[in-house]
Amino acid sequence: MTLITCDYQCMINGIWLETFTTLCETEHFTRAAKRLNMTQPGVSQHLRKLEHHLGRPLISQDGKSFSLTPAGEAILALGLSRRLEEKQLRESIEVD
């Protein structure tokens, strides 16, 4: 059995993850860019960096539309989960 150690280099960039999550919600690169106050090429760049970091494609493009790969589905679930965790953390901090 091989033990895999993980340091900061294998952590997923939170900004790239949020960009990807927003892209999945809007289903459109330009709408995602507008929501994030970015350019469309910036959204594309975040996607490419995230895919390169993970070593897997996250979307399958067909013209201007796309579908998620199995890896993309897993990363979207992570992005949504992190949003919820952050919301819960902020709410718990406000109570203190």
C-alpha positions in Angstrom: 0.0 0.0 0.0 1.3 3.4 -1.0 0.8 6.3 1.4 0.2 9.6 -0.4 1.2 12.7 1.4 -0.4 16.0 0.6 0.9 19.4 1.2 -0.3 22.9 0.0 0.7 22.0 -3.6 -2.1 19.4 -3.9 -4.7 21.7 -2.4 -7.3 23.0 -4.8 -7.2 26.8 -5.4 -10.4 28.3 -3.9 -10.7 31.0 -6.5 -10.5 28.5 -9.4 -13.0 26.3 -7.6 -15.4 29.2 -7.2 -15.0 30.2 -10.8 -15.8 26.6 -11.9 -18.8 26.4 -9.6 -20.2 29.6 -10.9 -19.6 28.5 -14.5 -21.6 25.3 -13.8 -24.4 27.3 -12.3 -24.7 29.8 -15.1 -23.9 27.2 -17.8 -22.2 30.0 -19.8 -18.7 31.4 -19.8 -19.7 35.0 -20.4 -22.5 34.9 -17.8 -20.1 33.4 -15.3 -17.5 36.1 -16.0 -20.2 38.8 -15.5 -21.3 37.4 -12.2 -17.7 37.1 -11.0 -16.7 40.5 -12.4 -14.1 38.9 -14.6 -13.5 38.6 -18.3 -14.6 35.5 -20.3 -10.9 34.6 -21.0 -10.2 34.8 -17.3 -13.0 32.2 -16.6 -11.5 30.0 -19.3 -8.0 30.4 -17.8 -9.2 29.4 -14.3 -10.9 26.3 -15.8 -7.7 25.4 -17.7 -5.6 25.9 -14.6 -7.9 23.8 -12.5 -8.0 21.0 -15.1 -4.2 21.1 -15.3 -3.8 21.0 -11.6 -6.2 18.0 -11.3 -4.8 16.3 -14.4 -8.3 15.7 -15.7 -10.8 17.4 -18.0 -13.8 18.8 -16.1 -16.0 19.7 -19.0 -16.8 18.4 -22.4 -17.5 21.2 -24.8 -19.9 21.1 -27.8 -19.8 24.5 -29.4 -20.8 27.0 -26.9 -22.5 24.5 -24.6 -20.7 22.0 -22.3 -21.4 19.1 -20.1 -19.6 17.9 -17.0 -17.2 15.0 -17.0 -17.4 12.6 -14.0 -14.4 14.6 -12.5 -16.3 17.8 -13.2 -19.3 16.5 -11.3 -17.1 15.7 -8.3 -15.5 19.1 -8.4 -18.8 20.8 -8.6 -20.0 18.9 -5.6 -16.9 20.0 -3.7 -17.5 23.7 -4.7 -21.1 23.6 -3.5 -20.1 21.9 -0.3 -17.4 24.5 0.4 -19.9 27.3 -0.1 -22.2 25.8 2.4 -19.4 25.2 4.9 -18.3 28.8 4.6 -21.9 30.1 5.0 -22.3 27.9 8.1 -19.0 29.2 9.5 -19.9 32.8 8.9 -23.3 32.2 10.7 -21.6 30.6 13.6 -19.1 33.4 13.9 -21.9 36.0 13.9 -23.5 34.3 16.9 -20.4 34.6 19.1 
